[in-house]
Amino acid sequence: MLLRLLPLPALIVLAGASHALAADAATAAAGPPAFDWSGPRAGIFAGYGSLGGRGALTGASVGYDWRFDDVVVGVDGGLLASDMDTRRDGGRYEVEAAGEIRARIGYAFDRFMAYGTVGAAFAATDYVRAGRRDSALQAGWLVGAGVEVRLFDRLSATAEYVYVDLDRKTFNAGGDVGVDPSGGQVRVGLNYRF
């Protein structure tokens, strides 16, 4: 009976207000996103690939992420040890250790995130021939893509492919040998968020 006495504009306003209140209640019930991708993280990883030669690698990284709605932007740095080596010109080229500083941007949907990454790479390398050794620090760039999935509130797993390209270095070990290493690496790891 009361609704019949109200003018049409008032009914429209009341209907709109009740719809807005229902939407606000649903949003409040849903609460914040289940997984917050923002903040500091530390991780470990292992993989296989090539950088002048083929071999296994293991490493650790630290980083920080910022979430803007569903977009996650981050920076990280990592160090790795490897047994990537190859025979070349009668000697052996070895990547003893490597590191990287990179940025990444991803899209998060609940517990999953897909991302791309780009940055700077460097490696401590050796060339050994006929008992002579020449060492160098080679620098370059990297680009890659990966996925990260939250296993628990603070623990996540990653899988990624990274392509690394380092500058050319001429080693002198019983004669000059030029090496410009590059190659792809597949890595899997775990991250812990603080």
C-alpha positions in Angstrom: 0.0 0.0 0.0 2.8 2.4 0.9 4.5 1.8 -2.5 1.3 2.8 -4.3 1.4 6.2 -2.5 5.1 7.0 -3.5 5.7 8.8 -6.8 7.5 7.0 -9.6 10.8 8.9 -9.2 11.0 8.0 -5.5 10.4 4.3 -6.4 13.3 4.5 -8.9 15.6 6.0 -6.3 14.7 3.4 -3.7 15.3 0.6 -6.2 18.7 2.0 -7.2 19.7 2.4 -3.5 18.7 -1.1 -2.6 20.7 -2.5 -5.6 23.8 -0.4 -4.6 23.6 -1.7 -1.0 23.3 -5.3 -2.2 26.4 -4.8 -4.3 28.4 -3.3 -1.4 27.4 -6.1 0.8 28.5 -8.7 -1.7 31.9 -6.9 -2.1 32.3 -6.7 1.6 31.5 -10.4 2.0 34.0 -11.3 -0.7 36.7 -9.4 1.2 40.2 -8.6 -0.1 42.0 -10.8 -2.7 42.8 -14.2 -1.3 46.5 -13.8 -2.1 48.5 -10.6 -1.7 51.4 -10.5 -4.2 52.9 -7.3 -2.7 56.0 -7.3 -0.5 59.4 -8.8 -0.2 60.3 -12.3 -1.2 63.3 -14.7 -1.2 63.6 -17.9 -3.2 65.7 -20.8 -4.5 65.7 -22.4 -7.9 67.3 -25.1 -10.0 67.3 -25.8 -13.7 69.1 -26.8 -16.9 70.2 -24.9 -20.0 73.0 -23.4 -21.9 75.2 -20.4 -21.8 78.1 -21.1 -24.0 77.8 -24.8 -22.9 75.1 -27.0 -21.5 74.6 -28.0 -17.8 72.7 -27.8 -14.6 72.3 -24.7 -12.4 71.1 -23.8 -8.9 70.7 -20.5 -7.3 68.9 -18.1 -4.9 67.1 -14.8 -5.4 65.6 -11.9 -3.5 63.0 -9.4 -4.7 60.1 -7.1 -4.1 56.7 -6.9 -5.7 54.0 -4.2 -5.9 50.4 -5.1 -6.9 48.2 -2.6 -8.8 44.8 -4.3 -9.1 45.6 -7.4 -11.1 49.0 -6.2 -12.4 52.1 -7.1 -10.4 55.4 -5.2 -10.9 58.6 -6.4 -9.3 62.4 -6.3 -9.2 64.8 -9.0 -8.2 68.4 -10.1 -8.1 69.8 -13.6 -8.2 73.0 -15.5 -8.0 73.6 -19.0 -9.4 76.2 -21.7 -9.6 76.5 -23.9 -12.7 78.4 -26.7 -14.4 77.7 -25.3 -17.9 80.8 -25.9 -20.0 81.8 -26.9 -23.5 84.9 -27.9 -25.5 86.1 -25.3 -27.9 89.3 -25.0 -30.0 91.1 -27.6 -28.0 90.2 -26.2 -24.6 87.2 -25.9 -22.2 85.0 -22.9 -21.6 83.2 -22.9 -18.2 80.6 -20.7 -16.6 81.5 -20.9 -12.9 78.8 -18.6 -11.5 76.4 -16.1 -12.8 74.1 -13.3 -11.6 71.2 -11.2 -12.7 69.3 -8.0 -11.9 65.9 -7.9 -13.5 62.4 -6.4 -13.6 59.2 -8.3 -14.1 55.6 -7.5 -14.8 52.8 -10.0 -14.4 49.0 -10.5 -14.3 47.6 -12.1 -11.2 44.4 -14.0 -11.0 43.8 -15.3 -7.5 46.6 -17.8 -6.7 48.2 -17.7 -10.2 50.4 -15.2 -11.9 51.9 -15.1 -15.4 54.8 -12.7 -16.0 57.5 -11.5 -18.3 61.0 -10.4 -17.2 63.9 -8.5 -18.7 67.2 -7.4 -17.2 71.0 -7.4 -17.0 73.1 -10.6 -16.7 76.7 -11.3 -15.8 78.9 -14.4 -15.4 82.3 -15.4 -14.1 83.8 -17.5 -16.9 87.0 -19.4 -17.5 88.8 -20.8 -20.6 91.3 -23.6 -19.9 93.7 -25.1 -22.5 97.0 -26.9 -22.2 97.2 -26.2 -18.5 96.7 -22.4 -19.0 93.6 -20.6 -17.6 92.2 -17.2 -18.5 89.2 -15.8 -16.5 86.7 -13.0 -17.2 83.5 -11.4 -16.1 81.1 -11.2 -19.0 78.0 -9.0 -19.0 74.9 -8.9 -21.1 71.1 -9.1 -21.0 68.3 -11.5 -20.4 64.6 -11.9 -21.3 62.1 -14.5 -20.2 58.6 -15.5 -19.2 57.1 -17.7 -16.4 54.3 -18.6 -14.1 54.0 -18.5 -10.4 51.4 -20.3 -8.2 50.7 -19.8 -4.5 50.9 -23.1 -2.8 50.2 -21.7 0.6 49.7 -18.2 2.0 53.4 -17.3 1.9 54.9 -20.1 -0.2 54.8 -20.2 -4.0 56.3 -22.2 -6.9 57.7 -20.8 -10.1 58.5 -22.2 -13.5 60.2 -20.0 -16.2 62.2 -19.9 -19.3 65.0 -17.3 -19.5 67.2 -16.5 -22.6 70.6 -15.0 -21.7 73.1 -13.3 -24.1 76.5 -12.2 -22.9 79.1 -10.0 -24.6 82.1 -11.5 -26.5 85.3 -12.1 -24.7 88.7 -13.0 -26.1 90.5 -15.4 -23.9 94.3 -15.9 -24.0 95.2 -19.5 -23.0 97.9 -20.7 -25.3 96.4 -18.5 -28.1 93.4 -16.3 -28.5 89.9 -17.7 -28.4 86.8 -15.6 -28.8 83.6 -16.7 -27.0 80.2 -14.9 -27.0 77.9 -17.1 -25.0 74.1 -17.2 -25.2 71.4 -19.7 -24.6 68.1 -20.6 -22.9 67.5 -22.0 -19.5 64.5 -23.7 -17.9 64.2 -23.0 -14.2 61.8 -24.2 -11.4 61.8 -22.8 -7.9 60.2 -21.8 -4.6 59.5 -18.3 -3.2 58.8 -17.3 0.3 57.0 -14.0 0.9 57.6 -12.1 4.1 
